[in-house]
Amino acid sequence: MIGILSSNDMEEEYAKILHSLFQNCKSSVNEDIVVFTTLNINLQKMEVSGTLISQDKLRTVQAPLPSVIFNFSLQKEGSGIKIRKALEEMEGLRLINYINKFDQWMIMEMISSNERAKAYLLPYYVYDKAKRDYRPEENKKYITMPSRGASLSRVIYAEPDPDPDSDIVRGSQYFKKGHICDYIDASLCQRKWLFIEIPDLELYNNHPIVCRVYMQKIDHKKWGVLKMVLFPDPNMQKSENINFQFAERAAKDLIQEINNFLPSIGHCFIDMIFSKDGNGYFLHLGGLDQYFFREVLKGDVANKFYKNIISLSRYYRAT
């Protein structure tokens, strides 16, 4: 049996989505999958209560704690984090993706240790609200974003202010003499933000175009790409400077290096941004998001995703 750990409010939704998607796949490669949350794990009895995905219908079951668990959850409460950590440390159990929300500064530091992967990084700086010891240069362009997480809605595109009397322009943030840092301080929900020094980027309505590369581990060493999606509008016309082959190659180079530091990762997305001269650069690492489960996980992608889960879980059980 394979376990799927979901966020506390997502068990029913994940079970329904995965059941409808995997029904056809299960006819060729059949293995029971149970979806559950940290609220329904009994560590003393080594049991879980959850939703069993079978070929015909969904069923609520009591089952032994699976030896391989894929973590699709975001744990925010202390009790959930405590149970997740207990699963990480448990002998004879493999938890895929200890976490799904990453500190991007730490990820960039990991990438920096490898010359090949480092080529996909732009210059980056940490802004700490408590220290206020960094100010962007007025004549340069930046992307600024929270250090933790990978929310595209919180990515700010900042460029030199063409008009000293202007304030904020829709779709962009202009700054002069540290104005952008004052703006961040006023709306800060995290103490640390990243400033990424950027060249002229491919933009859509004054927002950086992001290529989100959804990836999954195929075996203990090899990674495959499930799908690539452009944001902020997945239906936008793709510029010739946005090269999907480059994005795939870059994402594979990056995840191989990140995986050396974070061996539990088995699924993720990597966000790439593109300059107007066609070069691609790392922006984010994240766990699989709700957009993936609701919009991307269909047809061939669902079939590939399911078979990879089966093959990876069998590999870990055998080792």
N, C-alpha and C positions, 0 to 999 in steps of 0.2 A: 504493500500500500504506500502511496506517495502522499505527503502532506502539503497543503497550501495554507500558509499563515496569512490571514487578511487583517486589515484594520477592523476595530471593533464594530464599526457601523457598515462594513462592506461585505460581510460573509454571504448574506442572501444574494446580493447583486453579483458578486464574483461567481458564486455557485451557479446561478442562472446563466450568466454569460458563458462560462466555461462548459457547462452542460450542453447548451445549444450548439456551441462550436465544435466540441469534441465528439458528439454523437457519431458522426460519420468516420472520424479518425479511429475511434475505438473498435470499429469492426475489423480493422486490419492489425492494430496493435493494442491489445486489451490489458489494462491494468487499472485497479481501483484507485481513485483519487478522493481524498477527503479534505474539505475546506473548513477551517476553524479559526478561532481568535484566541488571544492569550487569556481571555475570560473563561474559556472552556478547556483549559489544560490543567490536568491534575498531575502535578509532578511527583507526588508521593506514590500514586498508583500507576504512574507512567501511562495515563490514558488521556484521550481527548473525546469531547463530544462535538460533533460537527455535521456537516452536510456531505453525504456520499454522492459522488457523481457516478452514476451507472448508465448503461446504454439506454434503459427504458425511462427511468424517472429519478428525481431527486429524493433522497431518503435521509432522515435524521438518524445518526448512529452513534453508538458508544464504541470506541475502537482503541486498540493499543497505539501508543505514541509512535508515529511512523519514524523509521530510521533515517529517512531523507525528507527534509522539509524545505520547500521553496518559500521564501519570505517575500510577500508582496505588500507588506504592511508598513505604515508609518506609526511608530509608537511615540505618543506624546506624554502619556501618564506614567508616573513613576512605577506603578505596579506592573504595567505592560513592559516597560524597559527592563525591570528586574527579571521577569519571566523570560524575556528574549535573551538576556545575558546568561541565564541558567541553561537555556538550550544551546547557546554558543559553546559553553564549557562542558557540556554533557558528553561523556565517553560513549562511543558507539553510535552517535547521532551526528548527521551532517546537516547544518543549516546553511542553505544557499542564500547569499546576500544578508549578512548580519544587519546591515542598515541600507536604507534606500534614499537617504538625504545626506549629502556629502558637503564637507567644507571645501569649497573650490580652491581656496588658497593652498590648503594641504595637498590637494590633487595636483595643482600646478607645480608645487615643490617636488612631488614625486616624478612628474613628467620631466622636470628640469635635470634630473639625475642621469638621463639618457640622451646622448647627442642626437640620435635619429628622431626621437619623439620631441625633443626640445625645439626642433625646427617649426613645430606647429604652434608654438607659444608666441604671443606678443608681449612686450614689456608690461609688467603688472606691479601694482603697488597696493599696500593695505592702508586703509583709512580707519583709524580707531577713534571713535567719538570721545573716549575718555582722555586720549592723549592730544588729539588735534595736531599731530606733528607732520601731516602731509597736506600739501596744497597742489592741485593740478596746475600745470603751466598754462598761461592764458592763450598761447598761440598754438595749442595742440588739441586734437580731438580725442575723446575718451568714450569707452563704455564703462559705466559704473553700475554695480549690482551688489546685493548682499553676499557676504562671503559664504554663508550656508544656504543650501537649497539650489534649485534650478528653475525657478519660476520666471518665465519670459515676460510676464506682466510687470516684473519689478526691475527689468533691465532698462537703464536710462542711457540714451544716446546724447552725449554732451559735446558741444563744439564751441569754438571761440565766439563771443558775442559780437555780431556785426553792428549792433547799435547799443551804445552804452546806456541808453535810457530804456531799453527793452527789459522785460522781466522773463516770463516763461512763454514759450511758443508751443502750441499744440503739437504733439508727436515728437518733441525734442526738448532738451534742456540746454539753454545757453548759460554760460557762466563768465563772470568777470571778478577778479580779485577774491576768489574763493566762494562766490555766490552758490555754486553747486553744493559745496560742503555745508553751507548754512541750510540749504533746502533739504539735504539728507538729514541733518540734525533734527530738523523740525518734524520729519516724518519717519524717523528711525525706529524700527522695531528690533533691529539687531545692532549690536555695538560696532561690528566690523563690516566694512564694505570694501570691495575691490575696485580699483581704477585700472582699466586696461587701455594702454595707449594704442590708438588705432590709426591705420592709413585710411584713405578714402574707401568707404565700404559700399557694397551693393545694398541699396535701401529700398523699402516699400512704404510709401506714405510717411517718409521720414523716420522709419524704424529699420534697424538692421535686419536683413533677411537671414534667418537661421535655418540651417539644414539639420534636422534632428534625425540621427542615425540610430534606429532601434536594433539592438544586438543581443545575441544569446550564445552562451557557450555550448559547443557541440559535443566536445569531450573535455578531458581535463586540461588540454593545451590549446585546442583550436576554437576560434570564434567565427560565427557567421552573422551576416546582416539579414535581418528580417524585413526591414522596410525603411525607406527614407522619406521624410515628410518636410515640406517647407512651411515655415511660419514667418509672419503672422497670418498668412492666408494660404492654406494648403492647395487652393485652386489657382494661385497666381501663375502667370506666365514665367517660366524659368529663363533667366538670363544666360547667355552663353558663357559668362564668367563663373557660373555656379556649376561645377563639374561633379556629378554624382560619383564617377569612378574615383576621382581624387578624394572625395569625402569618405568613400568606403575604405580606400587604402589608408587614409589618415586615421580613421576611427579604429581600424585593426591594429595599426602601429601603436596608437595611444593606449588601447585597452590591454594590449600585451604587456606594456610597461606598468600600467596601473595594477594589473593582476599580480605582478611580482610583489607588490606591497599589500594588496588586498586580495588574498587568495580565495576568499569566500564568494567573490562576485561570480554570478552565473548568468545574470541578465542585467541590461542597463540601456540607457541611451547616451549618446555623445552629441553635443551641439557644436556645430561648426559655423563660423561666419566667413564671408568671402570679401576680399578686396576687389576693387575695380580692375586690377590687373590679373585677376584670376587665381590668386593665392588663397588658401583656406587656413583658418586658425581655430584653435580650441577655445570654446566658451564655457561649457558646462559638462559635468557628469551627473547623471541621475538614475534612479531606479525606474522601472517601467511605470508610466503615468496612467491616469484614468483615460486619457485620450487614446492610448494604445489599446486598452481593453474594450473601449466602446466603439472606436472607429477603425482601428488598424487591424485588429485581430479577426480577420475574415479569410475565407477561402484558402488559398495556398499558404498564406502566412499562418493561419490557425493550424493547418496540417503540419507545417514545419515546426512550429512552436511546440505542439503536442509531442511529436516524435523526438524532438531534442530533449524535452523533459524526461521522457521515458528512457532514452539512451543514457543521459547523464546520471539519472537516479540509479540505473542498473550498474553503471560503472562504479559509482560510489559504494553501492552495496557490496560489490565484488571485491572492493579494496578495503 
